Amino acid sequence: MSERILVIEDDPVLARNLVTTLVRFGFRAECVHDGASAIEMLSTGRFDLALLDLMIPNLNGYEVLKSLDRKSIAIPIIVVSAKDGEYDQADALDLGADDFIVKPFNAITLESRIRAVLRRRPVGSFGVLKSENLIVDSFKRCCVLNSEEIALSKIEFDLLWLLMLAGGASVRRVDIEDEIWGDSPTSNVLDVYMGYLRKKIGVQYFEVQRGHGIRFTKPVEMGNG
């Protein structure tokens, strides 16, 4: 069954065009035009992903992201906005967005970024990774270290999950960037997020291999709960 996507866009013409494009790529799509309606629709659990414009009425995009976090609604969000400043992107990602696409964009780029985000969802028969005193649950999207829950942003969680899932193998920087952001992010954003993980999880869990990539250094067990 094709994934269902909610388009959150206040421009009715652009919203219709996005829905038409998504349907052409094989997705099921619906649209709403304001933040309050978006939260109501996403709370139903019927959607696999949302495209969120920042400048929408009745709660802007930032407020939607904050509300979803407070309600513990774990749904992939791609921000689609004409606001292209680095601070705009950083703020959206810090509030839990999974990716940020600057308008205008082409349809091929949109499809590629959507599928990259959808690939990061839990797959297979397991959704829990354990390593020593570290437990990462992709269904609950929580991380526990030494019996204490560690607060991770969506980007931090996805990065940790990707590295642990590699089972000790080194993951190339370009592959990490493609999987987490859909392409190469600006400046040294991967290094910044690796710094966050080292501080929160511990430097002993990560190794940067010059010319090769980044690897999770400890043995990992996979389970389903």
C-alpha positions in Angstrom: 0.0 0.0 0.0 1.3 3.4 -0.9 2.3 5.9 1.8 -0.1 8.6 2.8 1.3 12.2 2.9 -0.3 15.3 4.4 0.5 18.6 2.6 0.3 21.6 4.9 0.4 24.7 2.7 -1.7 27.8 2.8 -1.4 28.6 -0.9 -4.3 26.6 -2.5 -2.8 26.5 -5.9 0.6 25.2 -4.7 -1.1 22.7 -2.3 -3.1 21.3 -5.3 0.0 21.0 -7.4 1.9 19.2 -4.6 -0.9 16.8 -4.1 -1.1 16.1 -7.9 2.7 15.6 -8.0 2.7 13.2 -5.1 -0.2 11.1 -6.5 1.8 10.9 -9.8 4.7 9.5 -7.9 2.5 6.8 -6.3 1.7 8.3 -2.9 -1.7 9.1 -1.5 -2.0 12.7 -0.5 -4.3 15.2 1.2 -3.9 18.8 2.1 -4.8 21.3 4.8 -4.1 25.0 4.9 -3.4 26.0 8.5 -1.5 24.8 11.5 -4.4 23.9 13.7 -6.0 21.7 11.1 -2.6 20.1 10.5 -2.2 19.1 14.1 -5.7 17.7 14.1 -5.1 15.6 11.0 -1.7 14.4 12.1 -3.1 13.3 15.5 -5.2 10.7 13.7 -2.2 8.6 12.9 -3.3 8.1 9.3 -0.3 9.7 7.7 3.2 8.4 7.0 4.8 11.8 6.4 4.0 15.5 6.2 5.2 18.4 4.0 5.0 21.5 6.2 5.2 25.1 5.1 6.5 27.4 7.8 4.4 30.5 7.0 0.9 29.2 7.5 -1.9 30.7 9.5 -3.5 29.5 12.8 -0.2 28.3 14.3 2.9 28.6 12.0 5.1 25.8 11.1 7.5 26.2 14.1 4.5 26.1 16.4 3.2 22.9 14.6 6.5 21.2 15.2 6.5 22.2 18.9 2.9 21.0 19.3 3.7 17.6 17.7 6.7 17.2 20.1 4.6 18.0 23.1 1.9 15.5 22.0 4.6 12.9 21.3 3.3 12.5 17.7 6.2 10.8 15.9 5.7 11.4 12.2 8.4 12.3 9.7 8.2 16.0 8.8 9.8 17.7 5.8 9.7 21.5 5.9 9.1 23.0 2.5 9.6 26.8 2.8 10.7 29.9 0.9 12.6 30.9 4.1 16.1 29.8 3.1 18.3 31.2 5.9 20.7 28.8 7.8 19.0 29.8 11.0 15.5 29.0 9.6 16.8 25.5 8.7 18.6 25.0 11.9 15.5 26.1 14.0 13.2 23.7 12.1 15.6 20.8 12.4 16.2 21.4 16.1 12.4 21.4 16.6 12.2 18.0 15.1 11.9 18.4 11.3 13.5 15.5 9.4 14.5 17.6 6.4 14.3 21.1 4.9 13.6 21.8 1.2 13.8 25.4 0.0 11.2 26.7 -2.5 11.3 26.6 -5.5 12.3 23.0 -6.1 11.7 20.4 -8.8 9.5 17.3 -8.5 12.4 14.9 -8.8 14.2 16.5 -5.8 11.0 16.3 -3.8 10.4 12.7 -4.5 14.0 11.8 -3.7 14.0 13.6 -0.3 10.6 12.1 0.6 11.8 8.5 -0.1 15.0 9.2 1.8 13.1 10.2 4.9 10.7 7.3 4.6 13.6 4.8 4.3 14.7 5.9 7.8 11.5 4.5 9.4 11.8 1.2 11.4 11.8 -1.8 9.1 12.1 -5.5 9.5 11.2 -7.6 12.6 13.3 -5.6 15.0 13.0 -2.1 16.3 15.3 -2.1 19.4 19.1 -1.9 19.3 21.1 -2.6 22.5 24.8 -2.1 23.2 26.2 -2.5 26.7 24.1 -0.1 28.8 22.6 1.7 25.8 19.1 0.9 24.5 17.6 2.6 21.4 14.0 1.9 20.6 12.9 3.0 17.2 9.2 2.3 17.8 9.0 4.6 20.9 11.8 6.7 19.5 13.6 6.8 22.8 17.2 6.3 24.0 18.1 5.0 27.4 21.7 5.0 28.8 22.5 3.5 32.2 18.8 3.3 32.9 18.2 7.0 32.3 16.4 8.3 29.2 18.5 10.6 27.0 16.7 13.4 25.2 17.6 13.3 21.5 16.4 15.4 18.6 15.1 13.6 15.5 18.3 14.1 13.7 20.4 12.9 16.6 18.2 9.8 17.0 18.3 8.9 13.3 22.0 9.4 13.2 22.6 7.2 16.2 20.2 4.5 14.8 22.0 4.5 11.4 25.4 4.1 12.9 24.3 1.3 15.3 22.4 -0.5 12.6 25.7 -0.7 10.6 26.8 -3.3 13.1 30.4 -2.0 13.6 31.0 -1.2 10.0 32.2 2.2 9.0 29.5 4.3 7.2 30.7 6.8 4.7 30.0 10.5 5.3 28.3 10.9 2.0 26.0 7.9 2.7 25.1 9.3 6.2 24.3 12.7 4.7 22.2 11.2 1.9 20.3 9.0 4.4 19.7 11.6 7.1 19.3 14.8 5.0 18.6 13.5 1.5 21.7 15.2 0.1 24.9 17.0 1.3 23.9 19.5 4.1 25.5 22.9 4.3 28.8 23.4 6.1 29.8 21.0 8.8 26.4 20.0 10.1 27.2 16.3 10.3 30.2 17.1 12.6 28.0 19.3 14.7 25.5 16.5 15.3 28.3 14.0 15.9 29.5 16.4 18.6 26.0 16.4 20.2 25.9 12.6 20.2 29.4 12.3 21.7 28.4 14.6 24.5 25.1 12.9 25.2 26.0 9.2 24.6 29.8 9.1 25.1 32.9 9.5 23.0 33.8 5.8 23.4 30.9 4.7 21.2 32.0 6.5 18.1 35.1 6.5 15.9 35.8 8.8 13.0 38.0 7.0 10.4 39.7 9.5 8.2 39.0 8.7 4.6 36.5 6.0 5.4 33.6 7.3 7.5 32.2 7.0 11.0 31.5 3.8 12.9 29.8 2.7 16.1 32.5 1.0 18.1 30.6 -1.4 20.4 28.8 -4.7 19.7 25.1 -4.2 18.9 22.3 -6.7 19.6 19.0 -6.4 17.7 15.6 -7.2 19.1 11.9 -6.4 18.7 11.1 -5.1 22.1 
